[in-house]
């Protein structure tokens, strides 16, 4: 690894194996790191009052309903595509809360809204390839409503402070700007007017394939074309493939357009989960990922006390009765950062979340393991499980306080 942020990139999976390569590489990485996922822990989660009482209500909370009127299907598809491209910034959750009162996803969504709305009022289409490739850091900061200067004491004059570019939000703004510029340049060079046009063409390519191969074909086209979708690394000499944002994009298209599809959309029911920092952190806190033996990368020390049976039992019980005022206060209180990870540690935990979710769905579908009144569990899909984990982390005041790991300097989650 060169500088702690840029992992060594593996080669792409061989053509036609992109979905399988995510699942297999994540399984191999989890086992090699000695991260345990036990059947008993899976059963405890699935039968818990927390899961049973909230799954149906929360697993629909995908955050993809927009208060916007789009002039065309392609305009909406493009908006969704850019939103998915920029679906990162998790490592900047705390400084974002401090400046804006919102977390990473809500800030990225508001930023993409702002780009769309200013384009709709005739200021040039900032969501086109042309608009993206000229996206300066100042423009990004302006549309995000953030400040990218930090105060420091003047070197010579006591009591005087000087503002200069810097700090974590400036780091994030640079990542967003460079991602938009790079993607806009690639789209223009390939003669696409915007990202949505490229995504639509990829969906059409997927339509020509056998339905079981369609998801992999669309995923492969996105990942090969756009560097910001190449979410992969070499850990311990082995490739780990996650491709979180590209998978999220395909599933977001399914959510928005799937009820009466205007174009072919792959089936995402078996898609690997969109692994970020929330899923693995929550799976550790809920006792599904056991890090106690994962000493090779010091994963066992990251979440002190998380393995406490009493703590896990409390989290898996029904939420404590909280007055509305307490719940509101929890939402207003800025979160605290969890452990700051290396790139390798982050990939191992994210891989473990992919593997654990596969195991949870397999277990739920297995025969004879769950009682009759829990037959509904046999129908849960990986994306539903993903959205439940992501949304329940915000749904309960006690879950909101749980630490999530932090990796800065990445455009992948």
C-alpha positions in Angstrom: 0.0 0.0 0.0 1.4 3.4 -1.0 0.1 6.0 1.4 -2.5 4.5 3.6 -5.4 5.6 1.4 -4.8 4.1 -2.0 -4.8 0.4 -1.8 -3.0 -1.7 -4.3 -5.5 -2.5 -7.0 -6.0 -6.1 -8.2 -6.9 -6.9 -11.8 -10.6 -7.0 -12.7 -12.4 -10.3 -12.1 -12.6 -12.4 -15.3 -15.4 -11.3 -17.6 -18.7 -12.9 -16.6 -17.7 -13.5 -13.0 -18.1 -10.1 -11.4 -21.0 -11.0 -9.0 -19.5 -14.4 -8.0 -16.1 -12.8 -7.5 -17.5 -10.4 -4.9 -19.1 -13.2 -2.9 -16.1 -15.6 -3.2 -13.4 -13.0 -2.5 -15.3 -11.7 0.5 -15.8 -15.3 1.8 -12.1 -16.1 1.4 -11.0 -12.8 3.1 -13.3 -13.3 6.0 -12.1 -16.9 6.7 -8.4 -15.9 6.2 -8.8 -13.1 8.7 -10.4 -15.5 11.2 -13.6 -13.4 11.5 -16.3 -15.8 12.7 -19.9 -15.9 11.6 -21.7 -18.6 13.6 -25.1 -20.1 13.0 -26.1 -19.5 16.6 -25.4 -15.8 16.2 -27.4 -15.6 13.0 -30.3 -17.4 14.6 -30.2 -15.1 17.7 -30.4 -12.1 15.3 -33.2 -13.4 13.2 -35.3 -14.5 16.2 -34.6 -11.3 18.1 -37.4 -8.9 19.1 -35.4 -6.1 17.4 -35.3 -7.8 14.0 -38.8 -9.3 14.1 -40.5 -6.1 15.2 -38.7 -3.7 12.8 -37.7 -5.7 9.6 -40.9 -5.1 7.6 -41.2 -1.5 8.7 -37.6 -0.5 8.2 -36.4 -2.5 5.2 -38.4 -0.2 2.9 -36.6 2.9 4.2 -34.3 3.3 1.2 -34.0 7.1 1.1 -34.7 7.1 -2.7 -37.9 9.1 -2.8 -37.1 12.5 -4.2 -39.2 15.7 -4.0 -38.3 16.5 -7.6 -40.2 16.6 -10.9 -38.0 15.2 -13.6 -38.7 16.3 -17.2 -37.8 12.8 -18.6 -36.9 9.3 -17.6 -33.3 9.9 -18.7 -33.1 13.0 -16.5 -34.2 10.9 -13.5 -31.9 8.0 -14.4 -29.0 10.5 -14.7 -29.8 12.1 -11.3 -29.9 8.6 -9.7 -26.6 7.6 -11.4 -24.7 10.7 -10.2 -26.2 10.3 -6.7 -24.9 6.7 -6.6 -21.5 7.7 -8.0 -21.1 10.2 -5.1 -22.5 7.8 -2.5 -19.5 8.0 -0.2 -18.2 10.4 2.5 -19.0 8.0 5.4 -15.6 8.9 7.0 -16.6 12.5 7.2 -19.9 11.9 9.0 -18.8 13.8 12.2 -17.3 16.9 10.6 -20.3 17.0 8.3 -22.7 16.9 11.3 -20.7 19.7 12.9 -21.1 21.9 9.9 -24.5 21.0 8.5 -26.3 19.0 11.1 -26.7 16.1 8.6 -24.8 12.9 8.0 -22.9 11.7 4.9 -25.9 10.3 2.8 -28.2 13.3 3.6 -25.4 15.7 2.6 -24.6 13.9 -0.7 -28.3 13.8 -1.5 -28.8 17.5 -0.8 -25.7 18.3 -2.8 -27.0 16.4 -5.8 -30.4 18.1 -5.4 -28.6 21.4 -5.5 -26.7 20.5 -8.7 -30.0 19.4 -10.3 -32.0 22.4 -9.2 -29.4 25.0 -10.4 -29.2 23.2 -13.7 -33.0 23.3 -14.0 -32.9 27.1 -13.6 -30.7 27.6 -16.6 -27.2 27.9 -15.0 -25.8 25.2 -17.3 -26.3 21.5 -16.7 -24.0 20.6 -13.8 -25.1 16.9 -14.0 -24.0 16.6 -17.7 -20.6 15.2 -18.6 -19.6 18.7 -19.6 -20.8 20.2 -16.2 -19.1 17.4 -14.2 -15.7 17.9 -15.8 -15.6 21.5 -14.8 -16.7 21.1 -11.2 -14.3 23.1 -9.1 -13.7 22.7 -5.4 -15.4 26.1 -4.8 -18.5 25.0 -6.7 -18.7 21.8 -4.7 -18.4 23.7 -1.4 -21.0 26.2 -2.4 -23.5 23.6 -3.4 -22.8 21.6 -0.2 -23.1 24.7 1.9 -19.9 24.0 3.7 -16.8 26.0 4.6 -13.4 24.6 3.5 -11.2 27.0 5.4 -9.7 26.4 8.8 -8.5 29.0 11.2 -4.9 29.0 12.5 -2.9 31.4 14.6 -0.9 34.0 12.7 2.8 33.2 12.8 4.0 36.6 13.8 1.0 38.6 15.2 -0.3 37.2 18.6 -4.1 36.9 18.8 -4.6 37.1 15.1 -6.0 34.1 13.2 -5.7 33.4 9.5 -8.1 31.3 7.4 -6.6 28.8 5.0 -7.8 25.9 2.9 -7.7 22.7 4.9 -9.4 20.4 7.3 -11.5 17.2 6.8 -14.3 18.9 4.9 -11.8 20.4 2.4 -10.5 16.8 1.9 -14.0 15.6 1.2 -14.7 18.5 -1.2 -11.5 17.6 -3.2 -12.6 14.0 -3.4 -16.1 15.0 -4.7 -14.6 17.5 -7.2 -12.0 15.0 -8.5 -14.6 12.2 -8.9 -16.9 14.4 -10.9 -14.1 15.8 -13.1 -12.6 12.4 -13.8 -16.0 10.8 -14.6 -17.1 13.8 -16.8 -13.9 13.5 -18.8 -14.3 9.8 -19.3 -17.9 10.2 -20.5 -17.0 13.0 -22.9 -14.1 11.1 -24.3 -16.5 8.2 -25.0 -19.2 10.6 -26.4 -21.8 10.2 -23.7 -23.7 13.4 -22.8 -24.1 12.3 -19.2 -23.7 9.3 -16.8 -27.4 8.3 -17.2 -26.9 7.7 -20.9 -24.0 5.4 -20.2 -26.0 3.5 -17.5 -29.0 3.2 -19.9 -26.8 1.7 -22.6 -25.3 -0.7 -19.9 -28.8 -1.8 -18.9 -29.6 -2.5 -22.6 -26.5 -4.6 -22.8 -27.7 -6.6 -19.8 -31.1 -7.1 -21.5 -29.5 -9.1 -24.3 -28.1 -11.7 -21.8 -29.7 -14.6 -20.0 -31.6 -13.1 -17.0 -29.2 -14.8 -14.5 -26.2 -13.1 -16.1 -27.8 -9.7 -16.6 -26.8 -8.2 -13.2 -23.1 -9.2 -13.8 -23.0 -7.7 -17.3 -24.3 -4.3 -16.1 -22.0 -4.3 -13.1 -19.0 -5.2 -15.2 -19.7 -2.4 -17.7 -20.0 0.2 -14.9 -16.8 -1.0 -13.1 -14.6 -1.3 -16.1 -15.6 2.2 -17.4 -15.6 4.4 -14.3 -12.7 4.4 -11.8 -14.9 5.7 -9.0 -16.8 2.3 -9.2 -13.6 0.2 -8.9 -14.1 -0.6 -5.3 -11.5 -3.4 -4.9 -8.1 -4.0 -3.2 -5.4 -6.5 -2.5 -5.3 -7.7 1.1 -2.8 -10.3 2.2 -1.9 -10.9 -1.4 -5.5 -11.8 -2.4 -8.1 -9.6 -4.2 -11.2 -8.3 -2.4 -14.0 -7.1 -4.6 -16.9 -5.0 -3.1 -18.2 -2.7 -5.9 -20.6 -1.2 -3.4 -21.6 2.0 -5.4 -22.1 0.2 -8.7 -24.4 -2.4 -7.0 -26.2 0.3 -5.2 -26.8 2.1 -8.5 -28.3 -0.9 -10.1 -30.6 -1.6 -7.1 -31.6 2.1 -6.9 -32.7 1.8 -10.5 -34.8 -1.3 -9.6 -36.4 0.6 -6.6 -37.2 3.7 -8.7 -38.3 2.1 -11.9 -39.0 -1.6 -11.1 -42.7 -1.4 -10.6 -43.3 -0.7 -14.3 -39.9 -0.8 -15.9 -39.5 1.4 -18.9 -36.3 -0.5 -19.8 -34.7 -3.8 -18.8 -33.6 -3.9 -15.1 -31.6 -6.8 -13.8 -33.0 -8.9 -10.9 -31.1 -7.7 -7.8 -32.6 -10.1 -5.2 -29.3 -12.1 -5.1 -27.0 -9.0 -5.4 -24.3 -8.9 -2.8 -25.0 -6.2 -0.1 -23.7 -2.7 -0.6 -21.0 -2.8 2.0 -19.9 0.4 3.7 -18.9 1.2 7.3 -22.5 0.9 8.8 -23.2 -2.7 7.9 -20.0 -4.3 9.3 -20.0 -2.1 12.4 -23.7 -2.9 13.2 -23.1 -6.6 12.5 -20.3 -6.5 15.1 -22.5 -4.7 17.7 -25.4 -7.2 17.1 -23.1 -10.1 17.7 -23.1 -11.6 14.1 -19.4 -10.7 13.3 -17.1 -12.1 15.9 -13.7 -10.4 15.8 -12.3 -11.9 18.9 -10.0 -14.3 17.0 -9.1 -11.8 14.2 -5.7 -10.8 15.5 -3.7 -10.6 12.3 -4.8 -7.1 11.4 -5.7 -6.1 15.0 -9.4 -6.3 14.2 -10.1 -7.8 17.7 -9.3 -4.5 19.4 -11.4 -2.2 17.3 -14.7 -2.4 19.1 -14.0 -2.8 22.8 -16.8 -4.5 24.7 -18.8 -5.3 21.6 -18.6 -9.1 22.4 -20.4 -8.6 25.7 -23.4 -11.0 25.8 -25.4 -8.7 28.0 -24.8 -5.8 25.6 -25.8 -7.8 22.6 -28.9 -9.1 24.3 -29.9 -5.5 25.2 -29.4 -4.4 21.6 -31.4 -7.3 20.2 -34.3 -6.7 22.6 -37.1 -4.3 21.8 -35.9 -0.7 21.9 -36.0 0.9 25.4 -39.1 3.1 25.9 -37.9 6.6 25.1 -40.0 9.7 25.3 -40.3 11.5 22.0 -38.1 14.3 23.4 -35.2 11.9 24.2 -35.4 10.4 20.7 -35.3 13.9 19.1 -32.4 14.9 21.3 -30.5 11.8 20.2 -31.0 12.9 16.6 -29.7 16.3 17.3 -26.6 15.2 19.2 -23.7 15.0 16.8 -22.3 11.4 16.5 -18.9 10.4 17.7 -16.4 8.8 15.4 -15.6 5.1 15.8 -12.2 3.5 15.3 -10.2 5.0 12.5 -9.1 2.1 10.2 -6.4 1.3 7.7 -7.6 0.5 4.1 -6.8 -3.2 4.7 -8.8 -3.3 7.9 -11.8 -1.6 6.3 -11.8 -4.0 3.3 -11.6 -7.0 5.6 -14.6 -5.8 7.7 -16.6 -4.8 4.6 -15.8 -8.2 3.1 -17.0 -9.9 6.3 -20.3 -8.0 6.1 -20.9 -9.2 2.5 -20.1 -12.8 3.6 -22.2 -12.5 6.8 -25.3 -11.3 4.9 -25.0 -14.1 2.4 -24.9 -16.5 5.4 -27.9 -14.8 7.1 -30.1 -15.1 4.0 -28.9 -18.8 3.4 -29.7 -19.6 7.0 -33.2 -17.9 6.8 -33.9 -20.0 3.7 -32.7 -23.3 5.2 -35.2 -25.9 6.0 -36.5 -26.8 9.5 -34.3 -24.3 11.4 -36.9 -21.6 12.1 -40.4 -22.1 13.6 -43.6 -22.0 11.6 -44.6 -18.5 12.4 -41.3 -17.3 11.1 -41.8 -18.7 7.6 -41.7 -15.1 6.2 -38.0 -15.1 6.8 -37.5 -17.6 3.9 -38.4 -14.7 1.5 -35.9 -12.1 2.7 -33.5 -10.8 0.1 -30.0 -9.5 0.4 -30.9 -5.9 -0.6 -33.8 -6.0 2.0 -31.3 -7.2 4.7 -28.9 -4.5 3.6 -31.5 -1.7 3.8 -32.7 -3.0 7.2 -29.2 -2.9 8.6 -28.5 0.6 7.2 -31.8 2.1 8.2 -32.2 0.4 11.6 -28.8 2.0 12.5 -30.7 5.4 12.3 -34.0 4.1 13.6 -33.3 3.4 17.2 -31.7 6.0 19.5 -29.5 3.3 21.1 -28.3 2.1 17.7 -27.6 5.7 16.6 -25.0 5.9 19.4 -23.2 2.8 18.3 -19.7 3.5 16.9 -19.1 3.0 13.2 -15.6 2.6 11.9 -14.0 5.5 9.9 -11.9 5.5 6.8 -11.1 8.8 5.3 -9.7 9.5 1.8 -11.8 6.9 0.0 -14.4 7.5 -2.7 -15.9 4.0 -2.3 -18.2 4.3 0.7 
